[in-house]
Amino acid sequence: MRYWIESGHEKAEVPMSPLLTIAMDFLDQALNKACIFDECLQRGDLAYCNNVLRAHARKSFKSDPTGQAPPRFMVRAWIQVENK
């Protein structure tokens, strides 16, 4: 979420702390070495993850450039499981 942190500081005109920059650099290095799911999902594919256990982000998606397929869309669902 580095982009959002940096752009938020920029929009608020609040300089980022050098320690925050160093911390984000270390986190980026660690995450770049981690196991990453980086696949292009096809029509009908589903990606399911537990936000409590995973750091995640996504790249933008594009509809079929030829216009032959219906436009793609994304649906997000938040599922809460009750612990009894």
Summary of the structure (lengths in Angstrom):
residues: 84
radius of gyration: 17.6
end to end distance: 32.5
largest distance: 50.3
contacts: 91
relative contact order: 0.08
helix: 32%
strand: 0%
